[in-house]
């Protein structure tokens, strides 16, 4: 996977994670349940990220290598950060890291 693909995947996963978190929060609010928004975002981003990556791996029939596993972990982390902090902050941080190279 290259950087462009990871950014596209991050954008798609961020959108789905945000939508799922909002839907789950609405369901929990309607049921009168208490929850932590950040914990909900962590769990949802992990499930959406891993599910999307596993689906992509199965669809493209690529081999699972240590690099792919690390990319999935990074995607989970970035997905969580975008769900809690915002997409703009994460893209800004990635741009700053890329300038350092």
C-alpha atoms as one frame of an Amber mdcrd trajectory, in Angstrom:
protein
   0.000   0.000   0.000   1.312   3.436  -0.852   0.792   6.782   0.877  -1.913
   7.954  -1.518  -3.928   4.796  -0.945  -3.547   5.122   2.818  -4.846   8.711
   2.716  -7.814   7.654   0.583  -8.493   4.746   2.943  -8.141   7.059   5.947
 -10.654   9.478   4.448 -13.181   6.736   3.739 -12.701   5.083   7.126 -12.972
   8.450   8.872 -16.281   9.163   7.181 -17.672   5.735   8.062 -16.338   5.885
  11.613 -17.898   9.288  12.216 -21.225   8.144  10.804 -21.231   4.951  12.854
 -20.244   6.786  16.049 -23.050   9.300  15.588 -25.562   6.526  14.881 -24.476
   4.525  17.929 -24.542   7.644  20.120 -28.106   8.362  18.965 -29.155   4.796
  19.761 -27.524   4.946  23.191 -29.046   8.373  23.928 -32.495   7.105  22.930
 -32.027   4.099  25.203 -30.880   6.340  28.061 -27.501   4.621  28.379 -24.364
   6.379  29.602 -21.175   6.073  27.555 -17.810   7.679  26.925 -17.610   9.255
  23.470 -13.856   8.653  23.192 -14.122   4.977  24.138 -16.965   4.603  21.652
 -14.815   6.273  18.967 -11.860   3.971  19.742 -13.933   0.815  19.485 -15.786
   1.960  16.378 -12.640   3.118  14.589 -10.902  -0.158  15.382 -13.808  -2.256
  14.096 -14.295  -0.159  10.947 -10.541   0.025  10.183  -9.827  -3.649  10.692
 -13.011  -4.678   8.878 -12.198  -2.472   5.913  -8.579  -3.666   5.752  -9.531
  -7.331   6.018 -12.132  -6.816   3.294  -9.544  -5.129   1.088  -7.003  -7.913
   1.692  -9.563 -10.582   0.839 -10.848  -8.677  -2.212  -7.385  -8.034  -3.680
  -5.953 -11.383  -2.526  -2.708  -9.827  -1.261  -0.385 -11.534   1.177  -0.424
 -10.374   4.784   3.059  -9.152   5.615   4.410  -7.374   8.692   4.257  -4.123
   6.703   0.520  -4.625   6.063  -0.074  -5.323   9.762   1.772  -2.132  10.747
  -0.216  -0.152   8.176  -3.474  -1.530   9.598  -2.396  -0.532  13.110  -1.465
   2.960  11.903  -4.777   3.239  10.079  -6.631   2.275  13.274  -4.737   4.903
  15.256  -5.212   7.621  12.649  -8.882   6.728  12.339  -9.304   7.130  16.093
  -7.487  10.462  16.044  -9.617  11.787  13.202 -12.787  10.658  14.950 -11.836
  12.493  18.132  -9.674  15.431  16.967 -10.737  16.020  13.398  -9.465  15.190
   9.936  -7.743  18.552   9.400  -5.488  18.159  12.452  -4.358  14.682  11.402
  -3.643  15.747   7.798  -1.726  18.773   9.113   0.411  16.509  11.331   1.077
  14.092   8.458   2.129  17.000   6.223   4.540  18.252   8.888   6.043  14.786
   9.293   6.413  14.447   5.517   8.261  17.807   5.332  10.821  16.509   7.839
  11.921  13.742   5.424
